[in-house]
Amino acid sequence: MIETTVKGKIVIAGAGVTGLMAALRIKQLDPGAEIVIFDKADRPGGMYQSIEYPGGRVFDHGMHVIYESCNPVVDDLYREVMDEQDWHIYENNEKDIAGLFFRGRLQDYSHYVDLRSFNEAEKKQFLGDFMLNLEADSVDSGRSARQLLLSQFGNEIVEAVHRPLVQALYGMSVEEADRFVVKATALERVILFNPDTMLDLMQSGKIRSRLAFPDQLNLPPYRTNDQKALYPRRFGMKHFIERLEGAVRQQGVEILTNIASLTLHCPSNRVNSVTIAGKNGDSKEVATSTLLWTIGWPGMAHALGVDMSGISMTRGPKVVYANLVFDKPPEMGRLYYIYCYDPGFAAFRVTNYTNYCPAASVDGFPVCVELWPSRLGLEASQLPDEQCLALVMDELRRMGIITDSHKLEFSAIENKGGEFPLPSLANTAGIREIKKRVLDKGVNNIEVAGIMADDDLFFIPDILNHAFSVIEKTFTDENRK
Ligand SMILES: Cc1cc2nc3c(=O)[nH]c(=O)nc-3n(C[C@H](O)[C@H](O)[C@H](O)COP(=O)(O)OP(=O)(O)OC[C@H]3O[C@@H](n4cnc5c(N)ncnc54)[C@H](O)[C@@H]3O)c2cc1C
């Protein structure tokens, strides 16, 4: 049955944090706006929704805390949605206590690669090249990860450290990698010196932007902003998502879930309406004033029928979540999470929830291992749960995160096919080309926000800053009407 609603609603594609926060921002700017949000999932929240198991056990999709955007419009909204006392609020050196498994060692003091374990001859080469390279950093590295890394560290470090690391993680050469790799994988700094020496060297901005202080809990106050990290006091990011969904609905916004397909009616240079079809067979046509798309340029191009010939995108690593509960804390000190960059591991990240949400450990100590089976040449969809669990347990032992005395109280493998976007130069160029072809269509009432809507948009603080600026431009523009 096709039902036509009143003319001129704002339609938001995607009910993740971006779509939901966007709806609240639009309502702030235009309280009379009529908004419909749709999502293919059965619940709003996207990657920030929690996974729930029978008996009330909850896990997030790996590590997800909310880092502020350093923009009061965004950050105040978090506190409007959920009272300050319902958040854990972490600041300064407590904001992000992260480590690394690198060269066979668990680093609990920093998530930047530590080069102090290389031999003396190698370290001399690294240092000499690094110092000489400090003079030669003015070249524009464009989108190339290799060029950016070279300008940061010089050739010796890039060849010995970053080339094998990028290959082991993403299965591509550093030449093929987009500079986003550097941000996504915290490669912008390395550790070369002990704390005392670094305290002196950190007087230099050039050094500080390249070398990390090897003791994150005692890092001197060099930060340029007072960004905080927020996590609900109750365990599960779902507690924030539920409040966010409630706040959005309270504003009269309609949220449609379980959506099977979408058809845009776009006879000229405007989307006049969208037909949203549910998985239960119902469909609804919504007259549309503006379409805010938070689910990526490729989907936008597909919905508009843009010719995609000649564009090929390579899919990123499939992510499998191993959700585990142990009878005692993992051997991770105060770390919230670690990355694992060594070859021979499928684990990409291990999260110890109890360290940033003590309520997580009511009946055991929950740990999530985010696996990229492709790192071991394995096909995620072909990996039986038992094999996956055995692999994870073995890797946690090899990293020293659990011992033989750790008892596994609960385990669940989530292997539903989510992906980490592959940060290759070819993919960035592909997205840019798709974006160009969409814009060339000249449809003037669509706006795109969310992951990869613009260069380097991936983490929620940047995504929301971008989305809010798009909204402010669109919905405060006098010419809109
Ligand atoms: C594996 C992985 C790990 C990450 N780790 C971190 C991290 O540690 N820290 C961090 O800050 N960020 C991380 N991110 C990024 C973070 O998840 C995003 O910044 C955040 O989720 C963006 O919110 P969003 O609402 O734009 O997108 P999403 O959370 O992805 O929400 C998009 C919504 O759109 C819906 N949707 C998608 N396609 C369609 C369609 N065709 N029709 C209808 N609905 C659709 C989805 O169901 C979903 O609800 C990670 C992302 C991934 C993939």
The ligand as an ORCA input file, in Angstrom:
! r2SCAN-3c Opt
* xyz 0 1
  C      34.975     -1.826     12.195
  C      34.835     -0.401     12.608
  C      35.492      0.060     13.750
  C      35.357      1.383     14.143
  N      36.004      1.829     15.256
  C      35.834      3.119     15.653
  C      36.452      3.622     16.834
  O      37.155      2.902     17.514
  N      36.250      4.911     17.196
  C      35.437      5.722     16.455
  O      35.250      6.909     16.797
  N      34.876      5.286     15.341
  C      35.042      4.009     14.922
  N      34.451      3.581     13.797
  C      33.676      4.538     13.035
  C      32.328      4.761     13.704
  O      31.683      3.533     13.775
  C      31.605      5.785     12.926
  O      32.221      7.025     13.108
  C      30.143      5.935     13.368
  O      29.512      4.696     13.470
  C      29.467      6.822     12.371
  O      28.102      6.887     12.647
  P      27.100      6.875     11.445
  O      25.766      7.108     12.018
  O      27.553      7.834     10.411
  O      27.254      5.445     10.784
  P      26.788      4.028     11.312
  O      27.000      3.878     12.753
  O      27.423      3.052     10.403
  O      25.226      4.047     11.051
  C      24.690      3.999      9.738
  C      23.261      3.509      9.826
  O      22.749      3.463      8.505
  C      22.091      2.235      8.286
  N      22.171      1.898      6.866
  C      23.285      1.567      6.165
  N      22.975      1.342      4.862
  C      21.642      1.545      4.758
  C      20.734      1.480      3.674
  N      21.110      1.172      2.452
  N      19.434      1.770      3.918
  C      19.015      2.084      5.159
  N      19.843      2.168      6.217
  C      21.128      1.899      6.024
  C      22.783      1.232      9.184
  O      21.915      0.165      9.528
  C      23.147      2.100     10.387
  O      22.150      2.076     11.386
  C      34.564      2.262     13.380
  C      33.903      1.805     12.250
  C      34.035      0.489     11.852
  C      33.317      0.048     10.605
*
